[in-house]
Amino acid sequence: MRNLWIFINKYNAFLFFIIFFTIGIALTLQNNAYQKSVSLNSTNEIVGGIYQRLNVFKRYLNLGQVNDSLALENAKLKTQLISLSNLDSSKTVVVRDTVNQQQFTLFSARVIKNSITLRNNVITINKGFKDGVERDMAVISPGKGVIGFVENVSANLATIRTLLHKNTLISINIKKNNAFGSLVWGDDNFDYQTAYVKEIPNHIKVNVGDTIITSGSGGFPKGIEIGKVIKTGITGDSFLSLKIKLFNNFSTLQYVYLIKDRLAKEQKTLETKRPDEQ
Amino acid sequence: MNSKTILITIFRWIALLFLQIFLLRNTSYYNLSTPFVYPLFLLVLPFGIPNILLFVFAFFTGLTVDAFYDTLGVHTSACVALALVRVIFISVSVNKDALDNPEPSLGNMGLKWFLLYALLCLFFHHLVVFFLEAFKFSEFGYTLTRALLSVILSLLAILLLEFTFHNKKSS
């Protein structure tokens, strides 16, 4: 017993190291798992609160750019509105109840913590479950481009796992021929303006400059423009990889749109249903 | 440890974490190299600190950074690893009985010693940070490059801070 005590006293640093390092690794593993229980991240009241306060000052720096993008979007919407109001209204119109039929509703949120420099980037927004934010909601940026998925939700805040994260995979189409693929970031590319499209079948012809759009699964409405192909012909084993330039700029992100999918729950239960339960 | 040391330590903790979280979190060189200066807090803790206290400080400093970085566990593990490297390096290179310096800072220990000390500690810290963050070996080369380039940037930033605030023998 005495010898043990002497041993522990002599090598106490190793002992402490093993104890604390094990806790640290356990936390990492737990954070990597899909189900998380510890909420020591930026949806935490204190952490989120500090970010929110600081963001009040930082917002002003990019105000001009945000205004420009909003004005651009307004102009686009106004054009659409004009073309809609000029329809010939003397014809009989079948009235459709769009309030109940509409599958996707958008609402905006402000980014209070942005991140682009890490391997796995998570941003924090100022809306939580009090405002109707739910886990796995799809998030897009104003103008063009996709952002990612909602990860953690607290009362007033939520974190979004952006495209710039190892666990994010977005299903996409090539606009001109509707070929399927998936959009990922990483694999020796850590520039926040480019990403890779993988799993395009080899026989599909893709040219530089082709547009990539969302495929309509995974919570995104179909047809949101994501980016342009800048490099083709990167062949994997039996699939084609494309390098694409993203339309949205993650570094100046100020506002995002969250997409509420009315049919999300229904689709999920349907798709995860096992054959023997049907 | 007198009350002055405790006050300075608390102030240093707040200042370094503030600098790290609100300024350097958004800093990177082509997404290849990101500086971490907050390990300086653990590097310059006094020589006389008990091991258990050092590890507790390391653990909670890492946990705080993780909360703000949304990377639970990564910096916590890295800081604990740094604490171990610190203990080993000091026990090997410094004769504790003949020591009259309160803390292992640049001004007290000289450039050569501090450079090696900081380099070793930061190297292991960054290695743990980047590999736990990537969490897979398929990006091994890239992750290693990121870690090594970040060590250089962090070391420069830490030396800069040390030269600014510690460049005289403290009484």
Interface residues (C-beta under 8 A of the other chain):
Chain A: N12 A13 F14 F16 F17 I19 F20 F21 I23 G24 I25 A26 L27 T28 L29 Q30 N31 N32 V38 L40 N41 S42 N44 V47 I50 Y51 L54 N114 S115 I116 T117 L118 R119 N120 V122 T124 T159 K166 G186 D187 D188 F190 D191 Y192
Chain B: F22 R25 N26 T27 S28 Y30 N31 L32 T34 N51 I52 L54 F55 A58 F59 G62 L63 D66 A67 F68 Y69 D70 T71 L72 G73 V74 T76 S77 A78 V80 A81 A83 L84 V87 I88 F130 L132 E133 A134 F135 K136 S138 E139 G141 Y142 T143 R146
